[in-house]
């Protein structure tokens, strides 16, 4: 699972064998109702250097703005042509009406957008361009999301997905931000409240803080807003919010805004920990009667606009956890709203995986076209192991210092031939046993960095045959694991009880 898989998997990027137990047709609650309108493709934010719209004059090729129509074209096509298509019912979206917009946004702000459209468009804020066709597309995105929510409220289905652009979760009541003009999810939440829902939870897994949605309900105890995002902080006048844990809400809403800023490099296991230990308990305590999942595939490992490492598997499991919560707490009522995701191929695959999870399908329908896992293990290990080790193992992991400093100390110690019992976070005289077919079992002295959970062994004590072999069995602290030595001299060891990265020192 970790490291390089079968090369053919990455190359084929096709269908995993469908289980015979999976239904080929579905009805009722087993379907996702997807809302879409082609008019949303008419929003063209232009070209330039990334999202700036600037031509510096010395580049032959200017790239499309990240939030371009190709990204949703692929999302649309994978749902229509991919293996999930039998599980989908399609519905045509509509433009929102101005009175509907005023349930979340101020009249002054809406007037500003209408005037900008009337005058041919302009840059509303950094990276956010309202050009010809943009306002109509924004109205369609808002109205389509409202229709998706109303479909659930009227009892026509349990799960709706609003496939929309431009995105919306950064749009605040009084201003645009981060490619967003109208807060599609916020409008839908307000519709649910106005229709009789007493409490709504919003879980936002876009890589950026859902600041607009949070601000819209910052003083309300009827909406619990939860955002898992990379720790990016404020990025300018249009985005003054930090996304830090101390932004908790205000007044009646104090305690109803839960920010979960995650370190760069957090991947499937880190997100799983955050979902299990933070999101699920908070939602269960809140007891909503409607759930909204705000998704952005820019949390994926290969997105140009994010620095996280979610894969299809991670998205699939998030979708499954949210579906489970919806089933337990609000009779399965779940609205999914599209936000970011700018790698035009992998975003579509991660969307497919998210909806597989939301349908609670027993097996994946698509294999991962990327097929390797670049998660920052130091963060994922810390997330995964806290609270799950035996007491004596936790004692060995209790102190944390900078990884680079610890590795430096370890490398120096090995180079000098110094082996000590314990020094700060370093545990010495550990035993790593290599059991290699055809070679006598060898025991190696090792040093464990308890903060970064990295084990270092001296390669001079490893036979040449062992270094040349491809697969070994390792006994690490009594746990037998498999590992593979790659070209960088790293050995990844996986077991149910622990995971360590061991590096052979030259």
N, C-alpha and C positions, 0 to 999 in steps of 0.2 A: 504493500500500500504506500509506504513512504519511499522516496527515492525514485529511480527510473523503473517504470513498469515494463511490461512487454512492449517492445517498440511498435509492434503492429497495431496496438490499441491507439496510440497517438496518431498514427498515419490514417487509420480508417475513419476515425471520428464519426462512426455511424451508429447503428442501432445495436443495443444489447439485445440478446435473444429474449423475446417476450415470453413471459411465463404463460403456460396454458391456462393458469388460474385467473389471469387478468381478463376482464370482460372486454369484448370488442365494441359493444354499444352500451350506453348508459342512459339513465333517465333520472329525473327528480334531483335529489340531494347529491347524487354522484357526479353532477356536472358543474362546470364553471361557466358562468354567464359572462362573456367577454363583450365589452362595449367599446366601439371604435367608430371613427368617422374619417374618411379620406381627406377631408378638408384640412386636417391638422398637418398634413404634409406640406402645406403652402407656406408655413413659417420658415423663412430662410434667413438665418442670422449672419450669413456672409462668410468671407474668407479672411485670412490674415495670419499673423503669428499667434498660434493657438487660439485663444478666445478674444484677442485684443481688437480684431478688425483692422489692424494696422499693416500696411505694406511698407516695409522699411526701405524698399528700393534695391536691395541687393540679393534677394532670394528669387530664383527662377520659379520655384514651386511654392505657392501659398496653400496652406491646408484649410480644409473646411472647418468652420467653427465646430467644437466638440458636440454641441447639441444640434446636430444636423439630421435630416430626415432619414438618412440611410440606417441609423441605429434602430428606429422603430419599424422601418420596412422589414428588417430581418426578424424583429420580434413578431411582427404580423405574419410573416411567411412561415416561421417555424411552428407557430400555433395552427396555421391553416394546413400545412403540408406534413408536419412532423407526427410522431406517434401519439401525441396527446390529442390530436384533432377529434377522435371519437368522443372525447370527454367534454367537448366545448360546444356551447350554444352561442351564436353570434347575434349581436344587437347593434343597431345603428344609433350613434350618438346624436346630440343636438346642441345648438348654441345656448349658452346661458342668457337669461334676461337681466337687464340692469338691476331691477329690484332684488333679484336673487344674489347678485354680487354684493349688494349693500348689507347683506346679513353677516358678512365677515369684513369687508373693506369699507373705508370711509368714502363718502361721496366726492370729496376733494381729490382723492387719489384716482378714483375711476374717471373723473372729469379730465385729469391730467393725461391718462392713457388714451381716452377718446380724442382729445385734442392732438396728441402726438400722432395718432393714426390719421386724423383728418389732414394734418400738415405733411403727410408723406413719410412719417416715421423719424426716429432718432435713437441714439444710444441713451437708454433710460438710466443705467448705471454701468459700472465697469463690467464688460463682458456680456451685457444684456441689451440686445438690440431689438427694437420694435420697428420692423421694416414693413414694406407692403405685404399684406397677407398675414402679418403676425397677430394683429388684434383679432381678426376673425378666427384664427387658429386657437388663440387663447380662450375666446368665448366658447369654442367647441370643446376644448379640454375641460373647462369648468362645467359646462352643461352635460357633457358625456359622463363625468364623474357623478354629478347629481342624479342622472338617470340610473346609473349603476347602483347608487345607494337606494333610490326610490324602489327599484326592482326588488330589493331585499325587504324594505319596509312594507311594501304592499303584499308580501308573502309569495312572490312568484319564484323565488329561489333563495338558497342559503348563502351561496358564494358568488360574488360578482368581482370581476377584474376590470378596472378602468385603464385601458391602454391608451395613454394620452401624451401629447406634447403640445406646447412647451410645458416643462415640469412646473411644480407649484409650491413645494414645501418651504422655500426660502421667502416667498412673497408674504410680507407683513400687512397688517391692516392699512398702513399708510404709505407703503413703498415697495418697489420691486427690488429683487436681489438675486444674484446667482442664477441667471438664465430664466428666472421665474417672474411672471406678471400677476397671475391670479392664483390664490391658494386653493387648488382643487380639492385636496383632502380636507382642509379646514371648512370649506363650504359644505362638503358632504357631512361632516361631523355636526355642523350647525343645523343642517336639515334634519338629521336624526334627532337632535335635541328638540327642535321645533315640532317634530312629529310624535313626541311623547316618550322618547328614550330618556331614562333618568340618568344614565351614566354611560360614557363611551371611552374606550381606551384606544390610543393611537400608538402603535409600535413602529418606529421608523428605523430601517436598517440601511438607508442610503449612507454613503461614506461621509457625508457632510451633515452637520447638525441641522435638524429640522426646525430652525429658529423661528420661521414665520408661523408655523402651526403652534409652536410653544407660546409665542407672544400673543397669538389670538385668543388663547385660553389660559393665559398666565394668572388671571385672577379668578378662575373658576374651579370649583371643587367637583364639577360634573364631568370633567374631562381629565383623564390621566394621560399625559403625553410622555412617552418614553423614547429616547433617541440613543442609538448605538452608533458612534461615529469616530473617525480618527481625530486625534487631539490637535485640531488645526487652529483653534482660537479665533479671534476676530480677524476679519480681512478687509476692513475699511468702513467708510461711513454707512454703506447700505447694510452692513453686517456687523453691528456693534457687539453682538452677543458672543460670549466666549465658548459656550457649550460645556463649561466646567460643572462640576458636581454641585457647586454652591448656588447655581441658578435653579432654585427650588420652587418657584412660583411666589405669588404675593397675595396678601389679603386672604380671602376665602380659598384661594388657590395654592396657598403655601403647602408644600409637600406633595403637590400633584404634578410637578414637572421633574422627571427623573432623567438626568443626563448620565450617560455611560461613555465617557471619552476613552477610547482604546489606543494603546501605543501602536505606532506604525509597525506593520508586519504581523499584526494579529490575524490569525487565520481560523480555520474550521474549529479547532479545539478551544481556542480562546473565546470565540463567539458562542460556542456551545456552553462553556462555563458561564459566561455572562447571561445567556438566556436561562439556564437552569437555576443559577444561584441568585439572580437579581430580577430578571424580567418576569419569570413565571410566578415567584412568590408575590411580587408587587401586584400583578394582574389579579391573582387569586384573592388577595386581600381587598382589592378595589371592587370586585364583583360587578363587572360591566354587563349591560344588556345589549351591547353592540361592540364589535371589534373592527378596527381598521389597521391593516398592515400596509405601511408605506415602503415600497421597495425601490432600491437603486442598485443596479449591478456594478456601480462604480466602487463597491466594496470588494470586487473580485481581484484576484491576484494579477490581472493583466490589464487593468484599466489605466488610461493615461491621466485620469483626474483624481486618482486615489492612491493610497499607499498601504492598503490592507491586502490580505491574502486569502479571502474566501474562494472556495472552489464550488463546482456544481454540488458536491456532496454537502458542503456547509449550507448553501442556499436551500437545498432539499430538506435538510433537517430543521432549519428555521421555519420553513413552510409547514412542516409536520407539527412542530411544537405549537405554532399559532393555531393551526386547525384543531389540535387537541384542546387547547384552552377555549376556543370558540364553542366546541361541542359541549364542554363541561359547564361553561358559565353563561352562554347566551344562545343556547339552542342552535348552535352552528352558524349563527349569522356573522358573516365575515366579508368586509369590503377590502379589496386589494387595489392600491393605487400606484401607478407607475411614476417614478421620478427619474433619477439619473441612470447612468450606464452608458459608457462612451466607446468601448471597444466593440465595434459593430458586429463581430462574430460571437465572441464569448459572452457578451451581454445577452444575446438571444438564447444561448444554451443555458445560462444561469437562470433566466426567466423560466424556461421550460422546466428546469429542475425545481424551482420554487413552487410552481403550480403542481408538479408531481407530488411534492410534499403536502401541499394544501389539500390535495385529493386523497392523501394518505394511502397512496399506492404501495403495494408490498415490495415492488422491485423497481429499480431505475429503468426508464424507457430509452434513455440515450446514454452512451458512454461519453466520458469527458474528452473533448478533442485535444486538450492541452496535456493531460495525462501525467503531470508531475506536480509536486506539492512543495512550494517554496516558503512555507510558513516559518516565521522567526521562532525557532524552537525554545529559546530562552523564555519568551513571554508565554508561549503556549504551555510549557511545562509548569511554570509558576501558577497559571490559571487552573490547570487540570489537577494539580496535585494538592493544592491547599485544602486541608480538611479531610483528605482521603487516605493519608498515610498513617501507619501505626505511630504511636507516640515517640518511640525511639528514632524512627525515620524522620519525623518532623523536627526533632531536636537537631538532626544533622543538616536540616535545610533552613533553620530559623534565621540565619544572618544572610543579608544580601549586600553585595558591593558591586562596583562596576566590573562588567565582564572583562573588558580589556585589561584592567589592572590585574585581575586574577589570573588571566591567561599569561600575562607577562611574568608574574611571580612563578607560575608553574613551569614555564619554559626555562626560566633562569635556574630554578631549583634542579630540574632534570639535567640541564647542561652542566651544572656544577657537581652533579652526583650526590646532592644533599637529599636525604630522605628523613623527614621528621614525622612525629606522630600527629601533630596538629598545629596549624598556624593560621589564626584568624578563621577564614572560611575554608581552609584547605584541610582535607582529611587524607593522610598518607598511609602507606603500607596496606592499602586495599589489595585484594587479589582478583585478577581477571584471568579466568581459565579459558584457553582456546582448545576446543576439541575438534580437530580437523581430520577427516578420513585419510588414512594412510600415514598420518603423522602422530607421534606420541603427544598426548595431552601436555600442554605447557601452561605454567602459571607465571603471571607477570605482575610485578609491582605496579601499582597505579596510584594516581593522585586524583582526588575528586574535588572539583570546585562546587561547593554546595549552593552558591548563589546562582551561577549560570548553568548548574547541573551538567558540567562537562568533565569527562574523565580523560586523563592523558596517560599514555603508557610509553615506555621507552622502546623504540623500534629496534634498537640494537640487540635486545633480548628476544626478538621475534625471528625464528628461522626464515631463511629466504623462501622456502617452500610455502610457508604460511602467508608471506606477503604476496606471493604470486597467485595463491589460490583465490577463488572468486567468492565462495560462500563459506561461512564458518558457523559453528554453534558456540555461543559464549555463555559462560556462567558468570553473572555479575551480581555480587552480593546474594548468591544463592538462587538467582532467577535465571533460568535458561532462556536464551533468546536467539533469534536469527539476526545476522547482519551481513552487509555487503560492503566491501572496501571499494571506493570509487577512485577516480583519477586524482582527487584532491586529498587523498589519504584520510578521508573521514569515514568512520564506521558508524552507521545508524543502528541502534539496538532497540528493539521494541518488545515490550512484554505487557501483561495486564497490570502489573504492579508498578512499573516505572519505565521511563524512557531516558536514555542517555546518549549523547553524542560523544564518541571517543575519537581522539585524534592521535595518530601515530607520529611521534616526533622524529624528525630526521637528525 
